Amino acid sequence: MGEHMIKMPDVGEGIAEAELVEWHVKVGDLVREDAILAAVMTDKATVEIPSPVDGEVVWLGAEIGDVVAIGSPLIRLKVEGEDSIAPDGRDEKAAEPPARPKDIEAQADGAVKTSEAIVERQGKSAPPSRPPEVPQSPPVRLHRPPVARAEGERPIASPAVRLRAREAGVDLRQVPGSGPSGRITHEDLDAFFTHGRQVAKAPGLAQNTSVEHVKVIGLRRKIAEKMALAKSRIPHITYVEEVDVTALEDLRAALNANRRSDRPKLTLLPFLMRAMVKAIAEQPHLNSIYDDDAGIVHQHGGVHIGIATQTGSGLMVPVVKHAEARDLWDCAAELNRLAEAAKAGLASREELSGSTITITSLGAMGGIVTTPVINYPEVAIVGVNKMMIRPVWDGSTFVPRKMMNLSSSFDHRIIDGWDAAVFVQRIKTLLETPAMIFVEA
């Protein structure tokens, strides 16, 4: 029997590494050629890795959440034949033992993950080896009542715990310890931060001081990184305006009632997309990408509108490319197609990138105002809030109108408050007089 090493393939142009988000096999599994072995994530797209040969899985080189460099050993298969062949044609026996991809983060207690050595026999292929066993920290659930300490008693805790407590201004004598002899652990300190020393206990109700540690991986980590990047590098300015969409809703209802069978049902978003296209034509710098490292604003002619979409995996932003070249129905059809692909996990990397301005909508969830985070490195994002019927004074009496707020954020390095206001007011005018959306300049 020989062995076949599968390395992390090049899954996209310019991609140097990818995050392992799912194993489809485990050690001991028999796989056929083209069977899916694993899934990795690049940007927000997931790519599946098939097996190039038949064989038995004898080694897995990464854990879920690990970031693996392109070309790094990923899976070792036991295959028919005497020769051990690496993907690049080298004799696998001469290859160096596979190195573990870098760990994203060490455990809080300083534990370091170690690689299991691959033992190779002289003149023989290496025996099947199991992947490194990494201790899994079970959810920590603390049920100890607060410990009363005597005056002047010094609690037992590690220097790291003492440092965290000191930085947080917490007196460790107030923190109950769950370790041996009442030793205070990081988990005890986390529980104290969450619940404090005194938690009111109602008769018959038990306190729950459990803490579950959930590693941030996959799409959630991508979202976290991008949001942190946007908020750390972009000075946001948010502008909120209410829009009377009564006429727009009447028009939308009429169009939907008389639409052709091959046309999608219209929501408000296609109207907003068309209004944004017209407003951007008058203020093209709103449709830009800011390369703040180079100090260059890339002002795009094409309006590529990202649509923030909640999926089962998390927030994704499929992009309706060239909205300026699409009519209302085409915008709606492309919007529906991309949203369904994103929710099904089938959107391609190209469909999830390349936006020049973004729409985010929490209207269905309620809320009258949001503070949207700009989709870095764009310079503007338009947020849709819930539409509701409100009484509006028409000069002589209150009348019911369908009102909706737009909450929009701008990169204040590029977009001044005045320009932001002009942009939003132009969109407001178009939505309140929807016939103007269809009038060519």
Contacts in CASP RR format, 6 or more apart in sequence:
PFRMAT RR
TARGET T0000
AUTHOR 0000-0000-0000
METHOD contacts of the structure
MODEL  1
MGEHMIKMPDVGEGIAEAELVEWHVKVGDLVREDAILAAVMTDKATVEIP
SPVDGEVVWLGAEIGDVVAIGSPLIRLKVEGEDSIAPDGRDEKAAEPPAR
PKDIEAQADGAVKTSEAIVERQGKSAPPSRPPEVPQSPPVRLHRPPVARA
EGERPIASPAVRLRAREAGVDLRQVPGSGPSGRITHEDLDAFFTHGRQVA
KAPGLAQNTSVEHVKVIGLRRKIAEKMALAKSRIPHITYVEEVDVTALED
LRAALNANRRSDRPKLTLLPFLMRAMVKAIAEQPHLNSIYDDDAGIVHQH
GGVHIGIATQTGSGLMVPVVKHAEARDLWDCAAELNRLAEAAKAGLASRE
ELSGSTITITSLGAMGGIVTTPVINYPEVAIVGVNKMMIRPVWDGSTFVP
RKMMNLSSSFDHRIIDGWDAAVFVQRIKTLLETPAMIFVEA
1 78 0 8 1.000
1 79 0 8 1.000
1 80 0 8 1.000
1 81 0 8 1.000
1 82 0 8 1.000
1 125 0 8 1.000
2 78 0 8 1.000
2 79 0 8 1.000
2 80 0 8 1.000
2 81 0 8 1.000
2 82 0 8 1.000
2 83 0 8 1.000
2 84 0 8 1.000
2 85 0 8 1.000
2 92 0 8 1.000
2 125 0 8 1.000
3 58 0 8 1.000
3 76 0 8 1.000
3 77 0 8 1.000
3 78 0 8 1.000
3 79 0 8 1.000
3 84 0 8 1.000
3 85 0 8 1.000
3 92 0 8 1.000
3 125 0 8 1.000
3 126 0 8 1.000
4 52 0 8 1.000
4 53 0 8 1.000
4 55 0 8 1.000
4 76 0 8 1.000
4 77 0 8 1.000
4 78 0 8 1.000
4 79 0 8 1.000
4 84 0 8 1.000
4 85 0 8 1.000
4 86 0 8 1.000
4 87 0 8 1.000
4 92 0 8 1.000
5 73 0 8 1.000
5 75 0 8 1.000
5 76 0 8 1.000
5 77 0 8 1.000
5 84 0 8 1.000
5 86 0 8 1.000
5 87 0 8 1.000
5 92 0 8 1.000
5 95 0 8 1.000
5 98 0 8 1.000
6 37 0 8 1.000
6 49 0 8 1.000
6 51 0 8 1.000
6 52 0 8 1.000
6 73 0 8 1.000
6 74 0 8 1.000
6 75 0 8 1.000
6 76 0 8 1.000
6 77 0 8 1.000
6 87 0 8 1.000
7 71 0 8 1.000
7 72 0 8 1.000
7 73 0 8 1.000
7 74 0 8 1.000
7 86 0 8 1.000
7 87 0 8 1.000
8 17 0 8 1.000
8 18 0 8 1.000
8 40 0 8 1.000
8 49 0 8 1.000
8 68 0 8 1.000
8 69 0 8 1.000
8 70 0 8 1.000
8 71 0 8 1.000
8 72 0 8 1.000
8 74 0 8 1.000
9 49 0 8 1.000
9 70 0 8 1.000
9 71 0 8 1.000
10 70 0 8 1.000
10 71 0 8 1.000
11 18 0 8 1.000
11 40 0 8 1.000
11 42 0 8 1.000
11 47 0 8 1.000
11 49 0 8 1.000
11 70 0 8 1.000
12 42 0 8 1.000
12 47 0 8 1.000
12 349 0 8 1.000
15 42 0 8 1.000
15 70 0 8 1.000
16 69 0 8 1.000
16 70 0 8 1.000
17 67 0 8 1.000
17 68 0 8 1.000
17 69 0 8 1.000
17 70 0 8 1.000
18 40 0 8 1.000
18 41 0 8 1.000
18 42 0 8 1.000
18 47 0 8 1.000
18 67 0 8 1.000
18 68 0 8 1.000
18 70 0 8 1.000
19 40 0 8 1.000
19 41 0 8 1.000
19 42 0 8 1.000
19 65 0 8 1.000
19 66 0 8 1.000
19 67 0 8 1.000
19 68 0 8 1.000
19 217 0 8 1.000
19 218 0 8 1.000
19 221 0 8 1.000
20 38 0 8 1.000
20 39 0 8 1.000
20 40 0 8 1.000
20 62 0 8 1.000
20 63 0 8 1.000
20 64 0 8 1.000
20 65 0 8 1.000
20 66 0 8 1.000
20 67 0 8 1.000
20 68 0 8 1.000
20 101 0 8 1.000
21 39 0 8 1.000
21 40 0 8 1.000
21 41 0 8 1.000
21 46 0 8 1.000
21 64 0 8 1.000
21 65 0 8 1.000
21 217 0 8 1.000
21 218 0 8 1.000
21 219 0 8 1.000
22 38 0 8 1.000
22 39 0 8 1.000
22 64 0 8 1.000
23 37 0 8 1.000
23 38 0 8 1.000
23 60 0 8 1.000
23 64 0 8 1.000
24 35 0 8 1.000
24 36 0 8 1.000
24 37 0 8 1.000
24 38 0 8 1.000
24 39 0 8 1.000
24 48 0 8 1.000
25 31 0 8 1.000
25 35 0 8 1.000
25 37 0 8 1.000
25 38 0 8 1.000
25 57 0 8 1.000
25 60 0 8 1.000
25 75 0 8 1.000
26 57 0 8 1.000
26 60 0 8 1.000
27 57 0 8 1.000
27 58 0 8 1.000
27 59 0 8 1.000
27 60 0 8 1.000
27 128 0 8 1.000
27 130 0 8 1.000
27 131 0 8 1.000
28 56 0 8 1.000
28 57 0 8 1.000
28 58 0 8 1.000
28 128 0 8 1.000
29 56 0 8 1.000
29 57 0 8 1.000
30 54 0 8 1.000
30 55 0 8 1.000
30 56 0 8 1.000
30 57 0 8 1.000
31 37 0 8 1.000
31 51 0 8 1.000
31 54 0 8 1.000
31 55 0 8 1.000
31 56 0 8 1.000
31 57 0 8 1.000
31 77 0 8 1.000
32 51 0 8 1.000
32 54 0 8 1.000
32 55 0 8 1.000
33 50 0 8 1.000
33 51 0 8 1.000
33 52 0 8 1.000
33 53 0 8 1.000
33 54 0 8 1.000
34 50 0 8 1.000
34 51 0 8 1.000
35 50 0 8 1.000
35 51 0 8 1.000
36 48 0 8 1.000
36 49 0 8 1.000
36 50 0 8 1.000
36 51 0 8 1.000
37 49 0 8 1.000
37 50 0 8 1.000
37 51 0 8 1.000
37 57 0 8 1.000
37 75 0 8 1.000
38 48 0 8 1.000
38 49 0 8 1.000
38 74 0 8 1.000
38 75 0 8 1.000
39 46 0 8 1.000
39 47 0 8 1.000
39 48 0 8 1.000
39 49 0 8 1.000
40 46 0 8 1.000
40 47 0 8 1.000
40 49 0 8 1.000
40 68 0 8 1.000
41 47 0 8 1.000
41 218 0 8 1.000
41 219 0 8 1.000
41 222 0 8 1.000
42 349 0 8 1.000
43 222 0 8 1.000
43 349 0 8 1.000
43 352 0 8 1.000
43 353 0 8 1.000
44 219 0 8 1.000
44 222 0 8 1.000
44 316 0 8 1.000
44 317 0 8 1.000
44 349 0 8 1.000
44 352 0 8 1.000
44 353 0 8 1.000
45 347 0 8 1.000
45 348 0 8 1.000
45 349 0 8 1.000
45 352 0 8 1.000
46 345 0 8 1.000
49 74 0 8 1.000
51 75 0 8 1.000
51 77 0 8 1.000
52 87 0 8 1.000
53 77 0 8 1.000
53 79 0 8 1.000
54 79 0 8 1.000
54 80 0 8 1.000
55 77 0 8 1.000
55 78 0 8 1.000
55 79 0 8 1.000
55 80 0 8 1.000
56 77 0 8 1.000
56 78 0 8 1.000
56 79 0 8 1.000
56 128 0 8 1.000
57 75 0 8 1.000
57 76 0 8 1.000
57 77 0 8 1.000
58 76 0 8 1.000
58 77 0 8 1.000
58 78 0 8 1.000
58 128 0 8 1.000
58 129 0 8 1.000
59 75 0 8 1.000
59 76 0 8 1.000
59 98 0 8 1.000
59 118 0 8 1.000
59 128 0 8 1.000
59 129 0 8 1.000
59 130 0 8 1.000
59 131 0 8 1.000
60 74 0 8 1.000
60 75 0 8 1.000
60 131 0 8 1.000
61 73 0 8 1.000
61 74 0 8 1.000
61 75 0 8 1.000
61 76 0 8 1.000
61 98 0 8 1.000
61 100 0 8 1.000
61 101 0 8 1.000
61 131 0 8 1.000
61 132 0 8 1.000
62 68 0 8 1.000
62 74 0 8 1.000
62 100 0 8 1.000
62 101 0 8 1.000
63 134 0 8 1.000
64 217 0 8 1.000
65 104 0 8 1.000
65 215 0 8 1.000
65 217 0 8 1.000
65 218 0 8 1.000
65 221 0 8 1.000
66 100 0 8 1.000
66 101 0 8 1.000
66 102 0 8 1.000
66 103 0 8 1.000
66 104 0 8 1.000
67 101 0 8 1.000
67 102 0 8 1.000
67 104 0 8 1.000
68 74 0 8 1.000
68 101 0 8 1.000
69 101 0 8 1.000
72 98 0 8 1.000
72 99 0 8 1.000
72 101 0 8 1.000
73 98 0 8 1.000
73 99 0 8 1.000
76 98 0 8 1.000
76 129 0 8 1.000
78 125 0 8 1.000
78 128 0 8 1.000
82 125 0 8 1.000
83 91 0 8 1.000
83 92 0 8 1.000
84 91 0 8 1.000
84 92 0 8 1.000
84 93 0 8 1.000
84 125 0 8 1.000
84 126 0 8 1.000
85 91 0 8 1.000
85 92 0 8 1.000
86 92 0 8 1.000
86 95 0 8 1.000
92 125 0 8 1.000
93 120 0 8 1.000
93 123 0 8 1.000
93 125 0 8 1.000
93 126 0 8 1.000
97 117 0 8 1.000
97 118 0 8 1.000
97 120 0 8 1.000
98 118 0 8 1.000
99 115 0 8 1.000
100 113 0 8 1.000
100 115 0 8 1.000
100 132 0 8 1.000
103 113 0 8 1.000
104 217 0 8 1.000
106 112 0 8 1.000
106 113 0 8 1.000
107 137 0 8 1.000
108 186 0 8 1.000
109 186 0 8 1.000
111 135 0 8 1.000
113 132 0 8 1.000
113 134 0 8 1.000
114 132 0 8 1.000
115 132 0 8 1.000
116 129 0 8 1.000
116 130 0 8 1.000
116 131 0 8 1.000
116 132 0 8 1.000
116 133 0 8 1.000
118 126 0 8 1.000
118 129 0 8 1.000
119 126 0 8 1.000
119 127 0 8 1.000
119 129 0 8 1.000
120 126 0 8 1.000
121 127 0 8 1.000
137 213 0 8 1.000
139 210 0 8 1.000
139 211 0 8 1.000
139 212 0 8 1.000
139 213 0 8 1.000
140 187 0 8 1.000
140 210 0 8 1.000
140 211 0 8 1.000
140 212 0 8 1.000
140 213 0 8 1.000
141 209 0 8 1.000
141 210 0 8 1.000
141 211 0 8 1.000
142 176 0 8 1.000
142 178 0 8 1.000
142 187 0 8 1.000
142 188 0 8 1.000
142 191 0 8 1.000
142 209 0 8 1.000
142 210 0 8 1.000
142 211 0 8 1.000
143 209 0 8 1.000
144 176 0 8 1.000
144 177 0 8 1.000
144 178 0 8 1.000
144 209 0 8 1.000
145 176 0 8 1.000
146 176 0 8 1.000
146 197 0 8 1.000
146 198 0 8 1.000
147 176 0 8 1.000
147 177 0 8 1.000
147 182 0 8 1.000
149 155 0 8 1.000
149 173 0 8 1.000
152 173 0 8 1.000
153 173 0 8 1.000
155 172 0 8 1.000
155 173 0 8 1.000
155 175 0 8 1.000
155 177 0 8 1.000
155 182 0 8 1.000
155 184 0 8 1.000
156 181 0 8 1.000
156 182 0 8 1.000
156 183 0 8 1.000
156 184 0 8 1.000
157 165 0 8 1.000
157 172 0 8 1.000
157 183 0 8 1.000
157 184 0 8 1.000
157 185 0 8 1.000
160 186 0 8 1.000
161 172 0 8 1.000
161 184 0 8 1.000
161 185 0 8 1.000
161 186 0 8 1.000
161 188 0 8 1.000
161 189 0 8 1.000
162 172 0 8 1.000
164 186 0 8 1.000
164 189 0 8 1.000
165 171 0 8 1.000
165 172 0 8 1.000
165 175 0 8 1.000
165 189 0 8 1.000
168 193 0 8 1.000
170 189 0 8 1.000
170 192 0 8 1.000
170 193 0 8 1.000
172 184 0 8 1.000
174 192 0 8 1.000
174 197 0 8 1.000
175 184 0 8 1.000
175 188 0 8 1.000
175 189 0 8 1.000
175 192 0 8 1.000
175 197 0 8 1.000
176 182 0 8 1.000
176 184 0 8 1.000
176 188 0 8 1.000
176 192 0 8 1.000
176 197 0 8 1.000
177 183 0 8 1.000
177 184 0 8 1.000
177 185 0 8 1.000
177 188 0 8 1.000
178 184 0 8 1.000
178 185 0 8 1.000
178 187 0 8 1.000
178 188 0 8 1.000
179 185 0 8 1.000
179 188 0 8 1.000
187 211 0 8 1.000
190 211 0 8 1.000
191 209 0 8 1.000
191 211 0 8 1.000
194 211 0 8 1.000
195 207 0 8 1.000
195 209 0 8 1.000
199 207 0 8 1.000
199 209 0 8 1.000
201 207 0 8 1.000
216 224 0 8 1.000
219 313 0 8 1.000
219 314 0 8 1.000
219 315 0 8 1.000
219 316 0 8 1.000
220 314 0 8 1.000
223 314 0 8 1.000
223 315 0 8 1.000
226 375 0 8 1.000
226 376 0 8 1.000
227 373 0 8 1.000
229 376 0 8 1.000
230 373 0 8 1.000
230 374 0 8 1.000
230 375 0 8 1.000
230 376 0 8 1.000
231 373 0 8 1.000
233 292 0 8 1.000
233 376 0 8 1.000
234 374 0 8 1.000
234 376 0 8 1.000
234 411 0 8 1.000
234 413 0 8 1.000
235 411 0 8 1.000
235 412 0 8 1.000
235 413 0 8 1.000
236 371 0 8 1.000
236 373 0 8 1.000
236 374 0 8 1.000
236 409 0 8 1.000
236 410 0 8 1.000
236 411 0 8 1.000
236 412 0 8 1.000
237 409 0 8 1.000
237 410 0 8 1.000
237 412 0 8 1.000
237 415 0 8 1.000
237 417 0 8 1.000
237 420 0 8 1.000
238 371 0 8 1.000
238 372 0 8 1.000
238 407 0 8 1.000
238 408 0 8 1.000
238 409 0 8 1.000
238 410 0 8 1.000
239 407 0 8 1.000
239 408 0 8 1.000
239 409 0 8 1.000
239 410 0 8 1.000
239 417 0 8 1.000
239 420 0 8 1.000
239 421 0 8 1.000
239 424 0 8 1.000
240 369 0 8 1.000
240 405 0 8 1.000
240 406 0 8 1.000
240 407 0 8 1.000
240 408 0 8 1.000
241 405 0 8 1.000
241 406 0 8 1.000
241 424 0 8 1.000
241 425 0 8 1.000
241 428 0 8 1.000
242 403 0 8 1.000
242 404 0 8 1.000
242 405 0 8 1.000
242 406 0 8 1.000
243 403 0 8 1.000
243 404 0 8 1.000
243 405 0 8 1.000
243 406 0 8 1.000
243 427 0 8 1.000
243 428 0 8 1.000
243 431 0 8 1.000
243 432 0 8 1.000
244 392 0 8 1.000
244 401 0 8 1.000
244 402 0 8 1.000
244 403 0 8 1.000
244 432 0 8 1.000
245 268 0 8 1.000
245 387 0 8 1.000
245 402 0 8 1.000
245 403 0 8 1.000
245 404 0 8 1.000
245 431 0 8 1.000
245 432 0 8 1.000
246 401 0 8 1.000
246 402 0 8 1.000
247 432 0 8 1.000
247 433 0 8 1.000
247 434 0 8 1.000
248 268 0 8 1.000
248 271 0 8 1.000
248 431 0 8 1.000
248 432 0 8 1.000
248 434 0 8 1.000
249 387 0 8 1.000
249 402 0 8 1.000
251 434 0 8 1.000
251 435 0 8 1.000
252 266 0 8 1.000
252 267 0 8 1.000
252 268 0 8 1.000
252 271 0 8 1.000
255 266 0 8 1.000
255 328 0 8 1.000
256 265 0 8 1.000
256 266 0 8 1.000
259 265 0 8 1.000
259 266 0 8 1.000
259 329 0 8 1.000
263 329 0 8 1.000
263 332 0 8 1.000
263 333 0 8 1.000
264 329 0 8 1.000
264 332 0 8 1.000
264 333 0 8 1.000
264 336 0 8 1.000
265 332 0 8 1.000
266 328 0 8 1.000
266 329 0 8 1.000
266 332 0 8 1.000
267 332 0 8 1.000
268 384 0 8 1.000
268 387 0 8 1.000
268 404 0 8 1.000
269 307 0 8 1.000
269 331 0 8 1.000
269 332 0 8 1.000
269 335 0 8 1.000
269 359 0 8 1.000
269 361 0 8 1.000
269 384 0 8 1.000
270 328 0 8 1.000
270 329 0 8 1.000
270 331 0 8 1.000
270 332 0 8 1.000
270 335 0 8 1.000
271 328 0 8 1.000
271 431 0 8 1.000
271 434 0 8 1.000
271 437 0 8 1.000
272 359 0 8 1.000
272 382 0 8 1.000
272 384 0 8 1.000
272 427 0 8 1.000
272 431 0 8 1.000
273 305 0 8 1.000
273 320 0 8 1.000
273 323 0 8 1.000
273 331 0 8 1.000
273 335 0 8 1.000
273 359 0 8 1.000
274 323 0 8 1.000
274 327 0 8 1.000
274 328 0 8 1.000
274 331 0 8 1.000
274 437 0 8 1.000
274 438 0 8 1.000
275 426 0 8 1.000
275 427 0 8 1.000
275 430 0 8 1.000
275 431 0 8 1.000
275 437 0 8 1.000
276 303 0 8 1.000
276 305 0 8 1.000
276 323 0 8 1.000
276 357 0 8 1.000
276 359 0 8 1.000
276 382 0 8 1.000
276 427 0 8 1.000
277 303 0 8 1.000
277 323 0 8 1.000
277 324 0 8 1.000
278 426 0 8 1.000
278 430 0 8 1.000
278 436 0 8 1.000
278 437 0 8 1.000
278 441 0 8 1.000
279 286 0 8 1.000
279 423 0 8 1.000
279 426 0 8 1.000
279 427 0 8 1.000
279 430 0 8 1.000
280 286 0 8 1.000
280 287 0 8 1.000
280 303 0 8 1.000
280 324 0 8 1.000
280 357 0 8 1.000
281 324 0 8 1.000
281 441 0 8 1.000
282 426 0 8 1.000
283 419 0 8 1.000
283 422 0 8 1.000
283 423 0 8 1.000
283 426 0 8 1.000
284 299 0 8 1.000
284 301 0 8 1.000
285 297 0 8 1.000
285 299 0 8 1.000
285 379 0 8 1.000
285 414 0 8 1.000
285 415 0 8 1.000
285 419 0 8 1.000
286 357 0 8 1.000
286 379 0 8 1.000
286 380 0 8 1.000
286 410 0 8 1.000
286 415 0 8 1.000
286 419 0 8 1.000
286 423 0 8 1.000
287 299 0 8 1.000
287 300 0 8 1.000
287 301 0 8 1.000
287 302 0 8 1.000
287 303 0 8 1.000
287 356 0 8 1.000
287 357 0 8 1.000
287 380 0 8 1.000
288 297 0 8 1.000
288 298 0 8 1.000
288 299 0 8 1.000
288 300 0 8 1.000
288 356 0 8 1.000
288 378 0 8 1.000
288 379 0 8 1.000
288 414 0 8 1.000
289 297 0 8 1.000
289 298 0 8 1.000
289 300 0 8 1.000
289 356 0 8 1.000
289 377 0 8 1.000
289 378 0 8 1.000
289 379 0 8 1.000
290 296 0 8 1.000
290 297 0 8 1.000
290 298 0 8 1.000
290 377 0 8 1.000
290 378 0 8 1.000
290 379 0 8 1.000
290 411 0 8 1.000
290 413 0 8 1.000
290 414 0 8 1.000
291 297 0 8 1.000
291 298 0 8 1.000
291 377 0 8 1.000
292 377 0 8 1.000
292 413 0 8 1.000
297 379 0 8 1.000
297 414 0 8 1.000
300 356 0 8 1.000
301 324 0 8 1.000
302 322 0 8 1.000
302 323 0 8 1.000
302 324 0 8 1.000
302 356 0 8 1.000
303 322 0 8 1.000
303 323 0 8 1.000
303 324 0 8 1.000
303 356 0 8 1.000
303 357 0 8 1.000
304 319 0 8 1.000
304 320 0 8 1.000
304 321 0 8 1.000
304 322 0 8 1.000
304 323 0 8 1.000
304 354 0 8 1.000
304 355 0 8 1.000
304 356 0 8 1.000
304 357 0 8 1.000
305 319 0 8 1.000
305 320 0 8 1.000
305 323 0 8 1.000
305 355 0 8 1.000
305 356 0 8 1.000
305 357 0 8 1.000
305 358 0 8 1.000
305 359 0 8 1.000
306 317 0 8 1.000
306 318 0 8 1.000
306 319 0 8 1.000
306 320 0 8 1.000
306 355 0 8 1.000
306 357 0 8 1.000
306 358 0 8 1.000
306 359 0 8 1.000
306 375 0 8 1.000
307 317 0 8 1.000
307 318 0 8 1.000
307 319 0 8 1.000
307 320 0 8 1.000
307 335 0 8 1.000
307 338 0 8 1.000
307 339 0 8 1.000
307 358 0 8 1.000
307 359 0 8 1.000
308 315 0 8 1.000
308 316 0 8 1.000
308 317 0 8 1.000
308 358 0 8 1.000
308 359 0 8 1.000
308 360 0 8 1.000
308 361 0 8 1.000
308 375 0 8 1.000
309 315 0 8 1.000
309 316 0 8 1.000
309 317 0 8 1.000
309 318 0 8 1.000
309 338 0 8 1.000
309 339 0 8 1.000
309 342 0 8 1.000
309 343 0 8 1.000
311 342 0 8 1.000
311 343 0 8 1.000
311 345 0 8 1.000
312 343 0 8 1.000
313 345 0 8 1.000
316 342 0 8 1.000
316 347 0 8 1.000
316 352 0 8 1.000
317 352 0 8 1.000
317 355 0 8 1.000
317 358 0 8 1.000
317 375 0 8 1.000
318 338 0 8 1.000
318 339 0 8 1.000
318 341 0 8 1.000
318 342 0 8 1.000
318 347 0 8 1.000
318 351 0 8 1.000
318 352 0 8 1.000
319 338 0 8 1.000
319 351 0 8 1.000
319 352 0 8 1.000
319 353 0 8 1.000
319 354 0 8 1.000
319 355 0 8 1.000
320 326 0 8 1.000
320 331 0 8 1.000
320 334 0 8 1.000
320 335 0 8 1.000
320 338 0 8 1.000
321 354 0 8 1.000
323 331 0 8 1.000
326 334 0 8 1.000
328 437 0 8 1.000
328 438 0 8 1.000
338 347 0 8 1.000
338 351 0 8 1.000
341 347 0 8 1.000
341 348 0 8 1.000
341 351 0 8 1.000
342 351 0 8 1.000
342 352 0 8 1.000
355 375 0 8 1.000
355 378 0 8 1.000
356 378 0 8 1.000
357 378 0 8 1.000
357 379 0 8 1.000
357 380 0 8 1.000
357 381 0 8 1.000
357 382 0 8 1.000
358 374 0 8 1.000
358 375 0 8 1.000
358 378 0 8 1.000
358 380 0 8 1.000
358 381 0 8 1.000
358 382 0 8 1.000
359 381 0 8 1.000
359 382 0 8 1.000
359 383 0 8 1.000
359 384 0 8 1.000
360 370 0 8 1.000
360 372 0 8 1.000
360 381 0 8 1.000
360 382 0 8 1.000
360 383 0 8 1.000
360 384 0 8 1.000
361 383 0 8 1.000
361 384 0 8 1.000
362 370 0 8 1.000
362 383 0 8 1.000
362 384 0 8 1.000
362 385 0 8 1.000
362 386 0 8 1.000
363 384 0 8 1.000
363 385 0 8 1.000
363 386 0 8 1.000
363 387 0 8 1.000
363 404 0 8 1.000
364 386 0 8 1.000
365 386 0 8 1.000
366 385 0 8 1.000
366 386 0 8 1.000
367 385 0 8 1.000
367 386 0 8 1.000
368 385 0 8 1.000
368 386 0 8 1.000
368 405 0 8 1.000
369 385 0 8 1.000
369 405 0 8 1.000
369 407 0 8 1.000
370 383 0 8 1.000
370 385 0 8 1.000
370 407 0 8 1.000
371 407 0 8 1.000
371 409 0 8 1.000
372 381 0 8 1.000
372 382 0 8 1.000
372 383 0 8 1.000
372 407 0 8 1.000
372 408 0 8 1.000
372 409 0 8 1.000
373 381 0 8 1.000
373 409 0 8 1.000
374 380 0 8 1.000
374 381 0 8 1.000
374 409 0 8 1.000
374 410 0 8 1.000
374 411 0 8 1.000
375 381 0 8 1.000
378 411 0 8 1.000
379 410 0 8 1.000
379 411 0 8 1.000
379 414 0 8 1.000
379 415 0 8 1.000
380 408 0 8 1.000
380 409 0 8 1.000
380 410 0 8 1.000
380 411 0 8 1.000
380 415 0 8 1.000
380 420 0 8 1.000
380 423 0 8 1.000
381 408 0 8 1.000
381 409 0 8 1.000
382 406 0 8 1.000
382 408 0 8 1.000
382 424 0 8 1.000
382 427 0 8 1.000
383 406 0 8 1.000
383 407 0 8 1.000
383 408 0 8 1.000
384 404 0 8 1.000
384 406 0 8 1.000
385 404 0 8 1.000
385 405 0 8 1.000
385 406 0 8 1.000
385 407 0 8 1.000
386 404 0 8 1.000
386 405 0 8 1.000
387 402 0 8 1.000
387 403 0 8 1.000
387 404 0 8 1.000
388 402 0 8 1.000
388 403 0 8 1.000
388 404 0 8 1.000
389 400 0 8 1.000
389 401 0 8 1.000
389 402 0 8 1.000
389 403 0 8 1.000
390 400 0 8 1.000
390 401 0 8 1.000
390 403 0 8 1.000
391 398 0 8 1.000
391 399 0 8 1.000
391 400 0 8 1.000
391 401 0 8 1.000
392 398 0 8 1.000
392 399 0 8 1.000
392 400 0 8 1.000
392 401 0 8 1.000
392 403 0 8 1.000
406 424 0 8 1.000
406 427 0 8 1.000
406 428 0 8 1.000
408 420 0 8 1.000
408 423 0 8 1.000
408 424 0 8 1.000
410 417 0 8 1.000
410 419 0 8 1.000
410 420 0 8 1.000
429 436 0 8 1.000
430 436 0 8 1.000
430 437 0 8 1.000
431 437 0 8 1.000
END
